[in-house]
Amino acid sequence: MRDAPGYLWLAFAIVSEVIGTSALKASQEFTRPLPSLITAAAFLCAFYCLSLTLRTIPVGVAYAIWSGVGIVLISLIAFALFGQRLDAPALAGMALIVAGVLVINLFSKSAAH
């Protein structure tokens, strides 16, 4: 449990990154001020939280979780807000990414436990 704060910071980092990426789409190439400011603030927050994560979680493990969970969340938001549709190969690929994150966390000695 000593790594719990690291995983909490990682969760904040992922949520911030997802907010930033969603706002990036809405910024329309940084031509809309409010979504552009949200993008910048969210990414600053995301990287700061990620830096705190690295106190207790190895960088490779943290980045694997960050990217895997981020891909899935962004895809869900893109579906809900932007009407993005994913085909079977895209869904299968995402399932493999999630499986990889689970394998790292459940079985790897590299992951902080």
Secondary structure, DSSP 8 states (H G I E B T S, - for coil): -TTHHHHHHHHHHHHHHHHHHHHHHHTTTTTSHHHHHHHHHHHHHHHHHHHHHTTTS-HHHHHHHHHHHHHHHHHHHHHHHH-----HHHHHHHHHHHHHHHHHHHH-SSS--
